[in-house]
């Protein structure tokens, strides 16, 4: 699917999501022409976390339980500490994550603490990944080869470390959606 205007991207999040890690990829993907939906556990707006305090309210498009994964080409998992910690114990959210990870033609991108959902899904073993430095040991204990780089791609999986990496993270997602080559082998 080289035409990004045909791409549909799902972002899953809940209260406490690091605001910029949701809004930056959402806005960059929309600017590039992709359709982006934000799904939350309640289907209602959530409250972002803005680095050191509560941030803005972020609108939702649907409930996570109402997501039809087949409708989407990519899943974006933003971080913050609170967001992935809540979602990794949410059975419905984890079903969505596991579906995307198990599909051969879907892209998965996680930033900051977002890789906690990948750890929970037992999807790190043998992969080259990055994350926020405080969960490095979690990612390594799950079997990943953790590296300190702004954006890391291993096949259909993209990971980044923190909000400073958002330009590279968002650009890599856009690049992959434009290429349509979701099953590219690790470099």
Z-matrix of the N, CA and C atoms (Angstrom, degrees):
N
C 1 1.441
C 2 1.528 1 109.99
N 3 1.313 2 119.24 1 72.66
C 4 1.449 3 121.72 2 -178.56
C 5 1.531 4 114.00 3 -63.12
N 6 1.328 5 119.01 4 -19.79
C 7 1.449 6 121.70 5 179.94
C 8 1.523 7 109.70 6 -89.10
N 9 1.323 8 116.98 7 107.61
C 10 1.469 9 120.97 8 -176.07
C 11 1.529 10 112.05 9 -65.57
N 12 1.330 11 116.97 10 -18.93
C 13 1.467 12 118.64 11 178.82
C 14 1.529 13 111.56 12 -67.93
N 15 1.328 14 117.33 13 -13.02
C 16 1.462 15 121.19 14 176.05
C 17 1.525 16 112.09 15 -94.33
N 18 1.335 17 116.87 16 -4.57
C 19 1.463 18 120.89 17 -176.81
C 20 1.521 19 111.32 18 -81.16
N 21 1.340 20 114.65 19 141.25
C 22 1.469 21 121.76 20 172.94
C 23 1.515 22 107.86 21 -120.50
N 24 1.324 23 115.18 22 129.22
C 25 1.453 24 122.00 23 -175.97
C 26 1.523 25 109.08 24 -121.27
N 27 1.320 26 115.53 25 136.17
C 28 1.453 27 122.49 26 177.64
C 29 1.522 28 108.89 27 -109.49
N 30 1.321 29 116.46 28 132.12
C 31 1.463 30 122.02 29 171.96
C 32 1.518 31 106.35 30 -115.75
N 33 1.345 32 117.23 31 127.17
C 34 1.463 33 119.99 32 176.46
C 35 1.525 34 108.36 33 -108.29
N 36 1.335 35 115.43 34 135.65
C 37 1.463 36 119.56 35 -177.20
C 38 1.519 37 109.90 36 -161.55
N 39 1.335 38 114.33 37 165.34
C 40 1.451 39 121.65 38 175.45
C 41 1.526 40 108.43 39 -143.39
N 42 1.328 41 116.11 40 -179.19
C 43 1.462 42 120.35 41 179.47
C 44 1.525 43 109.89 42 -52.46
N 45 1.328 44 115.61 43 138.65
C 46 1.455 45 120.67 44 179.67
C 47 1.511 46 114.08 45 93.36
N 48 1.329 47 117.58 46 3.07
C 49 1.459 48 120.31 47 175.77
C 50 1.526 49 108.35 48 -62.37
N 51 1.319 50 117.01 49 140.15
C 52 1.468 51 119.42 50 174.54
C 53 1.523 52 106.15 51 -64.95
N 54 1.312 53 115.55 52 110.85
C 55 1.464 54 122.87 53 -169.32
C 56 1.522 55 113.63 54 -47.99
N 57 1.317 56 117.63 55 -52.81
C 58 1.464 57 120.95 56 -177.12
C 59 1.523 58 112.14 57 -64.21
N 60 1.337 59 117.73 58 -28.21
C 61 1.458 60 120.33 59 -179.10
C 62 1.518 61 112.40 60 -74.94
N 63 1.312 62 117.00 61 -13.19
C 64 1.461 63 121.25 62 171.27
C 65 1.523 64 109.61 63 -97.97
N 66 1.333 65 116.62 64 -51.00
C 67 1.466 66 119.33 65 -171.79
C 68 1.524 67 113.62 66 -70.37
N 69 1.332 68 118.58 67 -35.52
C 70 1.464 69 119.59 68 -178.14
C 71 1.527 70 111.95 69 -66.27
N 72 1.354 71 119.56 70 -53.56
C 73 1.473 72 116.85 71 177.65
C 74 1.526 73 112.35 72 -62.83
N 75 1.337 74 116.97 73 -39.14
C 76 1.473 75 120.05 74 178.14
C 77 1.517 76 110.38 75 -56.04
N 78 1.325 77 116.47 76 -50.86
C 79 1.460 78 120.62 77 -176.02
C 80 1.524 79 112.20 78 -69.43
N 81 1.341 80 117.78 79 -39.40
C 82 1.466 81 120.57 80 178.77
C 83 1.526 82 111.48 81 -66.64
N 84 1.311 83 116.67 82 -40.09
C 85 1.469 84 120.00 83 177.85
C 86 1.525 85 111.04 84 -66.24
N 87 1.322 86 116.88 85 -42.10
C 88 1.465 87 119.74 86 177.48
C 89 1.517 88 110.74 87 -64.04
N 90 1.335 89 116.46 88 -41.37
C 91 1.466 90 120.57 89 179.00
C 92 1.531 91 110.58 90 -61.48
N 93 1.331 92 117.09 91 -34.04
C 94 1.470 93 121.46 92 178.99
C 95 1.528 94 112.16 93 -77.65
N 96 1.345 95 116.88 94 -11.19
C 97 1.459 96 120.33 95 176.24
C 98 1.511 97 116.12 96 112.08
N 99 1.322 98 118.28 97 -3.34
C 100 1.466 99 120.93 98 179.98
C 101 1.527 100 110.44 99 -76.53
N 102 1.312 101 115.86 100 152.63
C 103 1.462 102 121.06 101 171.42
C 104 1.523 103 106.76 102 -89.82
N 105 1.316 104 117.38 103 127.43
C 106 1.459 105 122.21 104 -176.29
C 107 1.523 106 109.55 105 -124.42
N 108 1.327 107 115.69 106 128.68
C 109 1.457 108 121.90 107 176.01
C 110 1.519 109 109.17 108 -116.65
N 111 1.327 110 115.41 109 139.71
C 112 1.461 111 121.96 110 175.42
C 113 1.522 112 107.05 111 -105.71
N 114 1.334 113 115.41 112 122.97
C 115 1.469 114 120.98 113 178.41
C 116 1.519 115 109.07 114 -112.04
N 117 1.329 116 115.50 115 135.15
C 118 1.461 117 122.41 116 179.48
C 119 1.528 118 108.33 117 -125.68
N 120 1.323 119 117.65 118 161.67
C 121 1.468 120 119.06 119 179.71
C 122 1.533 121 113.74 120 -56.54
N 123 1.320 122 117.44 121 -36.76
C 124 1.466 123 120.60 122 -177.79
C 125 1.521 124 113.07 123 -95.22
N 126 1.324 125 117.23 124 -14.77
C 127 1.459 126 120.88 125 -173.76
C 128 1.518 127 112.26 126 79.53
N 129 1.313 128 116.17 127 4.28
C 130 1.459 129 121.84 128 -179.94
C 131 1.533 130 109.53 129 -109.12
N 132 1.321 131 115.58 130 167.89
C 133 1.463 132 120.19 131 179.79
C 134 1.524 133 110.77 132 -56.98
N 135 1.314 134 113.71 133 154.33
C 136 1.460 135 120.69 134 179.81
C 137 1.525 136 108.78 135 -122.68
N 138 1.301 137 115.54 136 167.33
C 139 1.464 138 120.89 137 179.52
C 140 1.517 139 108.70 138 -106.23
N 141 1.322 140 115.26 139 123.60
C 142 1.449 141 120.56 140 178.18
C 143 1.513 142 112.37 141 -78.58
N 144 1.317 143 115.33 142 162.38
C 145 1.456 144 123.35 143 172.38
C 146 1.524 145 105.43 144 -110.19
N 147 1.331 146 116.72 145 127.85
C 148 1.451 147 120.47 146 -175.96
C 149 1.529 148 110.00 147 -111.83
N 150 1.298 149 116.69 148 78.71
C 151 1.461 150 127.21 149 177.19
C 152 1.536 151 113.80 150 66.99
N 153 1.322 152 118.77 151 -58.36
C 154 1.464 153 121.08 152 -175.04
C 155 1.522 154 114.17 153 -129.06
N 156 1.319 155 117.63 154 -2.89
C 157 1.458 156 120.63 155 -177.72
C 158 1.532 157 109.08 156 -159.67
N 159 1.311 158 115.06 157 170.36
C 160 1.455 159 119.74 158 178.56
C 161 1.515 160 110.34 159 -60.31
N 162 1.322 161 115.30 160 140.29
C 163 1.455 162 121.90 161 -177.84
C 164 1.519 163 111.44 162 -109.39
N 165 1.311 164 114.46 163 -140.99
C 166 1.463 165 122.17 164 -174.86
C 167 1.523 166 112.04 165 -84.43
N 168 1.320 167 114.16 166 164.33
C 169 1.459 168 120.34 167 170.63
C 170 1.526 169 107.52 168 -82.25
N 171 1.313 170 115.59 169 138.36
C 172 1.462 171 121.84 170 -177.11
C 173 1.524 172 107.63 171 -117.89
N 174 1.332 173 118.20 172 123.60
C 175 1.462 174 119.92 173 -177.71
C 176 1.530 175 112.43 174 -69.41
N 177 1.322 176 114.38 175 150.42
C 178 1.471 177 121.56 176 176.65
C 179 1.522 178 108.66 177 -110.59
N 180 1.324 179 114.92 178 153.67
C 181 1.458 180 121.26 179 177.38
C 182 1.524 181 112.46 180 -101.76
N 183 1.342 182 117.00 181 -26.92
C 184 1.455 183 120.53 182 -178.92
C 185 1.519 184 111.00 183 -165.21
N 186 1.328 185 115.18 184 169.54
C 187 1.460 186 121.89 185 175.50
C 188 1.521 187 108.96 186 -82.52
N 189 1.306 188 115.89 187 146.21
C 190 1.462 189 119.40 188 178.08
C 191 1.527 190 110.07 189 -57.82
N 192 1.324 191 117.97 190 -39.37
C 193 1.472 192 119.74 191 -178.16
C 194 1.521 193 112.88 192 -67.52
N 195 1.332 194 117.91 193 -15.64
C 196 1.466 195 121.65 194 179.11
C 197 1.526 196 113.07 195 -95.52
N 198 1.325 197 117.76 196 1.18
C 199 1.461 198 122.03 197 -178.91
C 200 1.526 199 109.75 198 -69.52
N 201 1.323 200 115.80 199 131.92
C 202 1.462 201 121.90 200 168.16
C 203 1.529 202 105.82 201 -102.36
N 204 1.296 203 116.18 202 101.05
C 205 1.472 204 121.31 203 -174.17
C 206 1.522 205 112.55 204 -57.19
N 207 1.320 206 117.59 205 -30.08
C 208 1.465 207 120.65 206 -179.46
C 209 1.526 208 112.27 207 -64.59
N 210 1.331 209 117.18 208 -17.70
C 211 1.463 210 120.96 209 -179.64
C 212 1.528 211 113.41 210 -79.16
N 213 1.337 212 117.14 211 -8.09
C 214 1.461 213 120.78 212 -171.85
C 215 1.520 214 112.35 213 -119.35
N 216 1.330 215 114.51 214 149.94
C 217 1.459 216 122.30 215 177.25
C 218 1.518 217 112.58 216 -97.66
N 219 1.334 218 116.38 217 -21.79
C 220 1.458 219 119.55 218 -175.33
C 221 1.521 220 110.80 219 -149.09
N 222 1.328 221 114.34 220 152.33
C 223 1.462 222 123.22 221 175.32
C 224 1.518 223 107.91 222 -122.00
N 225 1.341 224 116.56 223 131.05
C 226 1.454 225 122.36 224 175.46
C 227 1.523 226 107.83 225 -114.92
N 228 1.338 227 114.88 226 129.79
C 229 1.462 228 121.88 227 -179.91
C 230 1.522 229 108.16 228 -117.03
N 231 1.339 230 117.33 229 100.72
C 232 1.456 231 119.54 230 176.87
C 233 1.517 232 111.08 231 -75.62
N 234 1.318 233 115.41 232 165.87
C 235 1.453 234 119.96 233 -176.72
C 236 1.510 235 114.42 234 -106.18
N 237 1.328 236 113.94 235 -129.99
C 238 1.438 237 121.87 236 -161.62
C 239 1.525 238 104.40 237 89.74
N 240 1.286 239 118.12 238 163.01
C 241 1.461 240 119.83 239 -179.85
C 242 1.525 241 111.03 240 -79.16
N 243 1.311 242 117.13 241 -43.56
C 244 1.465 243 121.88 242 -172.27
C 245 1.532 244 111.56 243 -69.48
N 246 1.318 245 116.62 244 -47.66
C 247 1.464 246 121.72 245 -174.92
C 248 1.531 247 113.64 246 -54.30
N 249 1.335 248 119.81 247 -59.62
C 250 1.463 249 118.13 248 -178.09
C 251 1.522 250 113.42 249 -69.44
N 252 1.326 251 116.90 250 -27.07
C 253 1.458 252 118.43 251 178.17
C 254 1.526 253 110.31 252 -66.05
N 255 1.328 254 117.34 253 -37.42
C 256 1.474 255 120.74 254 176.46
C 257 1.528 256 111.23 255 -72.72
N 258 1.331 257 116.25 256 -43.47
C 259 1.470 258 119.38 257 -174.93
C 260 1.521 259 113.31 258 -70.46
N 261 1.327 260 118.01 259 -29.89
C 262 1.470 261 118.97 260 -177.52
C 263 1.522 262 112.61 261 -71.22
N 264 1.341 263 117.98 262 -13.01
C 265 1.460 264 121.10 263 174.65
C 266 1.527 265 111.39 264 -108.57
N 267 1.321 266 116.59 265 10.01
C 268 1.464 267 123.20 266 177.00
C 269 1.537 268 106.94 267 -97.47
N 270 1.323 269 116.20 268 108.77
C 271 1.475 270 120.44 269 -175.25
C 272 1.520 271 112.90 270 -56.17
N 273 1.326 272 117.31 271 -40.75
C 274 1.464 273 120.50 272 -178.21
C 275 1.525 274 111.02 273 -67.11
N 276 1.326 275 116.76 274 -43.56
C 277 1.466 276 119.92 275 177.78
C 278 1.529 277 110.22 276 -61.57
N 279 1.329 278 116.49 277 -41.73
C 280 1.460 279 119.46 278 -179.78
C 281 1.523 280 112.06 279 -67.41
N 282 1.317 281 118.19 280 -32.63
C 283 1.472 282 120.44 281 175.08
C 284 1.523 283 110.20 282 -62.07
N 285 1.333 284 117.07 283 -40.60
C 286 1.464 285 121.00 284 177.97
C 287 1.532 286 109.76 285 -63.73
N 288 1.323 287 117.25 286 -48.23
C 289 1.461 288 121.35 287 -180.00
C 290 1.531 289 110.25 288 -58.69
N 291 1.313 290 117.23 289 -47.15
C 292 1.460 291 121.34 290 -178.67
C 293 1.523 292 111.88 291 -64.55
N 294 1.326 293 117.24 292 -35.63
C 295 1.463 294 120.42 293 177.47
C 296 1.534 295 110.08 294 -62.15
N 297 1.336 296 116.22 295 -49.10
C 298 1.464 297 119.56 296 -179.57
C 299 1.518 298 111.15 297 -62.74
N 300 1.315 299 116.98 298 -43.04
C 301 1.462 300 120.50 299 179.86
C 302 1.524 301 111.97 300 -64.28
N 303 1.307 302 117.53 301 -31.16
C 304 1.454 303 121.66 302 -179.10
C 305 1.515 304 114.67 303 -85.18
N 306 1.313 305 117.27 304 -6.81
C 307 1.470 306 121.39 305 -179.46
C 308 1.516 307 110.01 306 -90.27
N 309 1.305 308 116.09 307 138.02
C 310 1.461 309 120.38 308 -177.25
C 311 1.522 310 113.65 309 -81.00
N 312 1.330 311 117.73 310 -10.65
C 313 1.459 312 119.77 311 -174.93
C 314 1.520 313 113.32 312 -122.36
N 315 1.336 314 117.60 313 21.50
C 316 1.461 315 120.52 314 -178.80
C 317 1.526 316 110.41 315 -121.89
N 318 1.314 317 114.51 316 142.75
C 319 1.451 318 123.02 317 179.36
C 320 1.524 319 109.08 318 -92.42
N 321 1.333 320 117.05 319 141.21
C 322 1.461 321 122.72 320 175.66
C 323 1.522 322 107.68 321 -127.42
N 324 1.341 323 116.24 322 129.29
C 325 1.458 324 121.36 323 -179.73
C 326 1.520 325 109.16 324 -130.85
N 327 1.338 326 116.79 325 129.68
C 328 1.463 327 121.82 326 -178.80
C 329 1.521 328 109.28 327 -135.05
N 330 1.326 329 115.58 328 139.47
C 331 1.462 330 120.38 329 -178.12
C 332 1.527 331 110.79 330 -128.35
N 333 1.332 332 115.38 331 149.46
C 334 1.460 333 123.98 332 172.77
C 335 1.528 334 110.68 333 65.13
N 336 1.317 335 118.69 334 -115.13
C 337 1.462 336 122.75 335 176.94
C 338 1.538 337 111.36 336 -87.43
N 339 1.334 338 117.99 337 -4.11
C 340 1.465 339 121.99 338 178.43
C 341 1.520 340 113.70 339 -53.36
N 342 1.343 341 119.47 340 -35.36
C 343 1.457 342 119.61 341 177.98
C 344 1.531 343 114.88 342 -60.44
N 345 1.333 344 118.54 343 -12.06
C 346 1.463 345 119.69 344 172.81
C 347 1.532 346 110.42 345 -56.17
N 348 1.336 347 117.48 346 -34.02
C 349 1.461 348 119.97 347 177.96
C 350 1.520 349 110.78 348 -68.72
N 351 1.321 350 117.14 349 -31.59
C 352 1.468 351 121.47 350 176.90
C 353 1.523 352 110.33 351 -71.16
N 354 1.335 353 116.42 352 -37.51
C 355 1.461 354 121.09 353 174.35
C 356 1.524 355 108.96 354 -62.09
N 357 1.327 356 116.16 355 -48.09
C 358 1.471 357 121.35 356 -178.91
C 359 1.532 358 111.33 357 -60.45
N 360 1.329 359 116.08 358 -34.49
C 361 1.463 360 121.21 359 -179.72
C 362 1.527 361 112.29 360 -82.50
N 363 1.313 362 117.39 361 1.51
C 364 1.458 363 122.92 362 -179.19
C 365 1.533 364 111.00 363 56.82
N 366 1.351 365 114.64 364 46.47
C 367 1.462 366 119.97 365 -174.35
C 368 1.527 367 113.35 366 -116.17
N 369 1.312 368 117.67 367 17.37
C 370 1.470 369 120.96 368 -175.08
C 371 1.520 370 113.90 369 -100.24
N 372 1.316 371 118.14 370 -23.01
C 373 1.458 372 122.04 371 -172.21
C 374 1.527 373 111.71 372 -55.76
N 375 1.328 374 115.27 373 122.59
C 376 1.455 375 121.14 374 176.98
C 377 1.516 376 114.89 375 80.44
N 378 1.308 377 118.15 376 2.02
C 379 1.467 378 120.87 377 -178.68
C 380 1.523 379 111.04 378 -96.57
N 381 1.304 380 114.97 379 150.90
C 382 1.466 381 122.39 380 171.81
C 383 1.522 382 106.31 381 -92.72
N 384 1.350 383 116.17 382 121.70
C 385 1.458 384 120.39 383 -172.79
C 386 1.519 385 110.98 384 -145.46
N 387 1.332 386 114.59 385 169.04
C 388 1.447 387 122.22 386 168.07
C 389 1.521 388 108.39 387 -137.40
N 390 1.327 389 115.69 388 174.92
C 391 1.466 390 122.10 389 -178.68
C 392 1.517 391 107.18 390 -170.94
N 393 1.312 392 116.03 391 -177.75
C 394 1.456 393 120.05 392 171.12
C 395 1.527 394 106.95 393 -62.73
N 396 1.317 395 116.71 394 141.07
C 397 1.465 396 120.54 395 -172.02
C 398 1.532 397 113.43 396 -58.80
N 399 1.324 398 118.47 397 -29.38
C 400 1.468 399 119.31 398 -176.79
C 401 1.524 400 113.71 399 -71.33
N 402 1.341 401 117.57 400 -16.79
C 403 1.471 402 118.96 401 177.28
C 404 1.527 403 111.29 402 -108.20
N 405 1.318 404 116.39 403 13.35
C 406 1.468 405 120.63 404 178.37
C 407 1.529 406 110.96 405 -51.68
N 408 1.316 407 117.39 406 -48.91
C 409 1.464 408 120.75 407 -176.93
C 410 1.527 409 111.24 408 -63.11
N 411 1.323 410 117.48 409 -37.24
C 412 1.469 411 120.52 410 176.66
C 413 1.533 412 110.48 411 -60.32
N 414 1.333 413 115.11 412 -45.45
C 415 1.464 414 120.91 413 -178.70
C 416 1.528 415 110.04 414 -66.57
N 417 1.327 416 117.23 415 -43.37
C 418 1.461 417 120.45 416 178.37
C 419 1.525 418 111.29 417 -66.23
N 420 1.315 419 117.53 418 -41.91
C 421 1.469 420 120.32 419 178.19
C 422 1.519 421 112.05 420 -63.45
N 423 1.329 422 116.82 421 -24.04
C 424 1.462 423 121.37 422 176.14
C 425 1.525 424 111.64 423 -82.83
N 426 1.337 425 116.83 424 -0.02
C 427 1.461 426 120.76 425 172.97
C 428 1.510 427 116.28 426 104.98
N 429 1.320 428 118.34 427 2.83
C 430 1.462 429 120.15 428 -177.53
C 431 1.523 430 111.65 429 -83.14
N 432 1.317 431 115.40 430 154.66
C 433 1.460 432 123.20 431 169.14
C 434 1.525 433 105.04 432 -91.28
N 435 1.344 434 116.81 433 97.27
C 436 1.462 435 122.82 434 -175.50
C 437 1.516 436 109.72 435 -80.03
N 438 1.348 437 116.78 436 132.24
C 439 1.459 438 121.87 437 177.93
C 440 1.525 439 109.42 438 -129.06
N 441 1.313 440 116.79 439 151.06
C 442 1.459 441 122.99 440 -178.67
C 443 1.529 442 109.37 441 -96.50
N 444 1.331 443 115.49 442 78.89
C 445 1.471 444 122.15 443 -179.65
C 446 1.515 445 108.34 444 -135.24
N 447 1.353 446 116.87 445 153.55
C 448 1.458 447 119.97 446 -174.63
C 449 1.525 448 113.40 447 -66.85
N 450 1.291 449 117.84 448 -32.70
C 451 1.463 450 120.63 449 175.53
C 452 1.522 451 107.62 450 -147.43
N 453 1.327 452 115.51 451 134.18
C 454 1.458 453 121.66 452 -178.66
C 455 1.519 454 107.78 453 -127.79
N 456 1.316 455 115.98 454 131.53
C 457 1.454 456 120.22 455 175.85
C 458 1.518 457 109.51 456 -118.05
N 459 1.314 458 114.92 457 130.97
C 460 1.462 459 122.28 458 174.46
C 461 1.522 460 105.77 459 -131.15
N 462 1.301 461 116.18 460 99.92
C 463 1.462 462 119.84 461 -175.91
C 464 1.519 463 111.05 462 61.91
N 465 1.318 464 115.69 463 -123.15
C 466 1.472 465 121.18 464 -178.64
C 467 1.522 466 112.58 465 -90.13
N 468 1.321 467 117.87 466 8.44
C 469 1.457 468 122.55 467 -177.30
C 470 1.530 469 110.52 468 -109.32
N 471 1.339 470 115.38 469 127.76
C 472 1.463 471 122.48 470 177.55
C 473 1.518 472 107.45 471 -119.32
N 474 1.340 473 117.07 472 132.25
C 475 1.460 474 120.89 473 176.53
C 476 1.528 475 109.62 474 -133.13
N 477 1.334 476 115.03 475 151.42
C 478 1.466 477 122.29 476 176.26
C 479 1.516 478 109.36 477 -140.98
N 480 1.344 479 115.88 478 166.87
C 481 1.457 480 121.58 479 -169.46
C 482 1.522 481 115.99 480 -90.20
N 483 1.346 482 118.78 481 -43.95
C 484 1.461 483 120.14 482 -169.31
C 485 1.527 484 110.55 483 -165.39
N 486 1.342 485 118.44 484 177.67
C 487 1.459 486 120.28 485 -177.43
C 488 1.533 487 114.54 486 -57.85
N 489 1.317 488 118.79 487 -27.92
C 490 1.470 489 120.47 488 178.04
C 491 1.524 490 111.49 489 -63.92
N 492 1.337 491 116.60 490 -22.88
C 493 1.465 492 121.49 491 -178.65
C 494 1.529 493 113.06 492 -88.22
N 495 1.332 494 117.49 493 -0.04
C 496 1.466 495 120.36 494 -174.47
C 497 1.532 496 114.53 495 -56.28
N 498 1.332 497 120.70 496 -40.21
C 499 1.470 498 118.05 497 177.48
C 500 1.529 499 112.58 498 -58.70
N 501 1.335 500 117.14 499 -46.15
C 502 1.470 501 120.51 500 -179.74
C 503 1.523 502 111.09 501 -68.90
N 504 1.329 503 117.30 502 -40.51
C 505 1.463 504 122.79 503 179.32
C 506 1.530 505 110.53 504 -60.70
N 507 1.328 506 115.87 505 -51.36
C 508 1.469 507 120.08 506 -179.10
C 509 1.520 508 111.57 507 -63.95
N 510 1.334 509 117.07 508 -41.87
C 511 1.467 510 121.11 509 179.74
C 512 1.529 511 111.27 510 -62.74
N 513 1.334 512 117.28 511 -38.80
C 514 1.469 513 120.55 512 -179.98
C 515 1.523 514 110.74 513 -66.18
N 516 1.328 515 117.58 514 -40.52
C 517 1.473 516 120.55 515 177.87
C 518 1.529 517 109.77 516 -62.50
N 519 1.332 518 116.69 517 -46.92
C 520 1.467 519 120.90 518 178.74
C 521 1.527 520 109.92 519 -59.52
N 522 1.327 521 116.96 520 -46.73
C 523 1.472 522 121.40 521 -179.95
C 524 1.524 523 111.16 522 -57.14
N 525 1.325 524 116.74 523 -46.01
C 526 1.462 525 120.12 524 -178.64
C 527 1.523 526 111.95 525 -66.93
N 528 1.316 527 117.00 526 -39.19
C 529 1.462 528 118.80 527 178.62
C 530 1.522 529 111.28 528 -67.37
N 531 1.310 530 116.78 529 -33.26
C 532 1.466 531 120.14 530 176.28
C 533 1.522 532 110.88 531 -69.25
N 534 1.334 533 117.48 532 -35.43
C 535 1.458 534 121.02 533 -177.93
C 536 1.514 535 112.03 534 -74.30
N 537 1.324 536 116.39 535 -34.67
C 538 1.454 537 121.09 536 -176.91
C 539 1.511 538 113.31 537 73.85
N 540 1.317 539 117.68 538 5.82
C 541 1.454 540 122.00 539 -175.66
C 542 1.537 541 109.89 540 -98.52
N 543 1.321 542 117.17 541 73.19
C 544 1.464 543 121.37 542 -173.39
C 545 1.518 544 113.80 543 -73.82
N 546 1.285 545 117.58 544 -17.74
C 547 1.458 546 120.63 545 -176.64
C 548 1.525 547 112.83 546 -101.48
N 549 1.319 548 116.94 547 19.51
C 550 1.459 549 120.95 548 -178.14
C 551 1.531 550 110.11 549 -58.89
N 552 1.294 551 116.24 550 134.74
C 553 1.470 552 120.81 551 -179.42
C 554 1.522 553 110.90 552 -68.88
N 555 1.308 554 115.66 553 155.06
C 556 1.469 555 120.29 554 177.90
C 557 1.511 556 110.31 555 -60.70
N 558 1.304 557 115.35 556 141.99
C 559 1.469 558 120.12 557 -179.04
C 560 1.512 559 110.42 558 -85.43
